[in-house]
Amino acid sequence: MARYTGAVCRLCRREGMKLYLKGERCYTDKCSIKKRQYAPGQHGQGRKKLSEYGVQLREKQKARRYYGILEGQFRHYFELAEKKQGITGENLLSILETRLDNVAYRLGIGTSRAEARQLVRHGHVTVNGKKVNIPSFLVSVGDVITLKEASRGSEKIKTVLESTSGRSVPKWLDYNRDTLEAKVIAAPARDDIDLEIAEHLIVELYSK
């Protein structure tokens, strides 16, 4: 499956803000955006003011990079959001939040979405008691997500869980930290999503 394999710190610099793509590193002085607060590339420090289209494009790219997905898949999610009742932009973010790799990240099974995606791919996460190794799997209300029993003794996973133990879990997930089991009790609402995304700009971009 196609995926981005370049330097992720460049993505944060391109968007001019932290996207928290490298886990714990993003909270330290090693974060590259602290050292170089300008876009990457030869002309990064001399970029002109963005047009209306440019502002909309950057917002879409920011959302894609937060969740680590490519353009074709993002467009597919937008089409799903359009078909649902409600506000298209909020529907889009709600769908993105219910990706299994993002749910694993929200539960602390991964210091970044990329690490959570890798753990899902390697079969460490179950949904309703069955192993699901597809990061793009969309969970539904009533689904139970947990860490596979055989994976709980892994030193790597123990370290990850320790480092994310202070992370807050969104209220649409009912999470028991002792059993490492979570249940989806509602669809994610816009107030539950703590990302700096102006979703209406994405809708405007795709509506052109």
Order of alpha helices (4+ residues) and beta strands (2+ residues): alpha-alpha-alpha-alpha-alpha-alpha-alpha-beta-beta-beta-alpha-beta-beta-alpha
